[in-house]
C-alpha cells in the first residue's frame, strides 16, 4: 500500500513522556526541539494569550504547514481519543462507506472498562458510514473496534497505524490500541496530532464526519422500519456547551479525555481564507471546557498573528510524498527546514471482513481542504503549492449540548 519501512525501523523506543525527540533533531525544525514556548514577537504580532496552562500546544497553518507558535510541541503525552484521527486517516480509505457490518461479541473483547460508546449492539448490522459517525461524533470505542474487525483485527490495525505514523514523520507517536484508551507506552505529541489532522483532512469523508454536529444512529431492528436515535458531536467548539459558544469557522476535528491524558483537543478553523490547526494537550485547569477555551484563544491569536508572524517551524510532508532522495527530516541549518476514552470517559462484509474499495490519493500530491474550499497540494522542492478545490461541508449545530458525557 504505502511501501514503507516497518515501524520498528523508524520509531524510537518510547520510555516516558519526558524523553527528548529522537536523534537530537526535531522534525519540523530545530526551534521545536526544545522545551518551553517558541514564538517570534515581531511588529504586528500580538502577545500570546494569557493564562495558558496546557502541557503542550501548537498553532499552525493547515495549508502552508507553517508553525506560528508552540509550547513543548514534541513532548510525548498520552493522546486519549485524539489518536482516533490517526485511526481514521489509516483505515477510512480502506473501507467502502456503504459496506455492511454485523456486530459480534468477540469483536469488542478489547474495549476497556468505562469506555465511551455509541451503542453498537450484538447481532445488529451497520453501514460503515454509520460507524464512522459513531467514531467522530460520539467518540465511540465500540465503533472503533467494529471498524477494526472489518480491517483485519486489532493487531493488524495497530501495525498499520504505527506504519502510517512513521510515514507522516510522527516520530513521537507509538500506538498500542486504536481507540486511545490509556495503555502503557501509548504516546503522541501536539506536533504529531496536528500532522494526523492535516493528513486526515485530505479525505472528503474525514472532513464530512469531522464537521458533522449531529446525526441519527441505527438502533434496534432491520430495514426501513429500524429505529434510530440522535448522537451529537462531543467537540464543544463545534456544538457549544453551557458557558461556551461554538467557535466561528470551526470544522472539527477531534477531542478526547482519559485519566492519564487529561483533556485533549485538535481543531481546524477558517477565517478570511486562512485555515489554522491547533492542538492543546492537558490544561492544568480540571474544568472540562478549559481545553476548548485555550484552543479558541490560540486560534484567535493565530488568525491575528498569521499575516505578521515569522514561522518557528513547519508541519512536514509524509515521507511517501517526498521527491526521491529526500528523507524529510529537519536539517540542522535552519529552523524552518523541511524535514479512552473511558476509564477516565454490501452483505459480503457482514461478519467483519474488510470492505476495501477506498484508496489514498496517488497523484503525487497531498490534499488539504478547508471549510469553504480545499487545496490540492503539489510537492515542489520540499514545499507545498496549493490550488483551491473540494469544499468541506460547513455543518452547523441544530442545538447546543447541555450534558457532559465522558468522551
Number of C-alpha atoms within 10 A of each C-alpha: 5 11 8 14 11 15 19 11 10 18 19 15 13 20 11 15 17 11 13 18 19 17 8 11 19 25 31 30 25 21 21 29 22 18 15 12 16 21 19 14 15 12 9 12 18 14 12 17 12 8 7 21 16 21 17 26 31 29 29 28 24 26 23 19 23 22 30 24 28 27 23 21 32 32 27 28 24 30 34 33 34 31 30 29 28 27 29 25 23 22 19 24 20 18 20 18 20 14 21 25 27 20 23 19 10 9 20 19 10 12 20 18 13 14 23 28 21 21 15 25 16 13 15 16 22 23 18 22 18 18 26 24 27 27 30 30 27 24 33 28 31 27 28 26 26 25 28 25 23 27 21 13 17 20 13 12 23 20 17 21 27 25 26 24 29 24 23 22 26 26 26 30 28 24 25 20 23 24 32 29 33 25 15 11 18 22 25 26 27 31 34 26 30 31 25 25 30 27 23 26 27 23 23 19 18 24 24 20 25 29 28 24 27 21 17 14 19 22 17 14 13 12 7 6 8 10 13 13 10 10 16 22 29 25 31 26 28 28 26 22 19 12 6 16 14 18 19 13 20 26 29 32 32 28 32 29 30 25 16 17 23 21 29 30 30 27 26 27 25 21 16 7 10 16 25 29 27 30 34 35 33 24 24 14 14 11 10 16 20 21 30 27 19 24 28 21 15 25 28 16 19 27 19 14 21 21 11 17 21 18 20 22 30 24 26 28 26 20 20 18 19 20 14 8 6 13 14 23 18 21 17 14 9 13 19 24 20 22 26 34 31 27 18 20 21 12 12 12 16 21 17 21 20 22 22 17 11 13 14 16 12 8 11 13 19 24 26 28 28 30 24 17 17 22 20 20 22 18 17 11 10 17 16 19 14 19 14 15 15 18 16 22 18 18 20 17 17 10 12 17 18 10 9 12 10 21 27
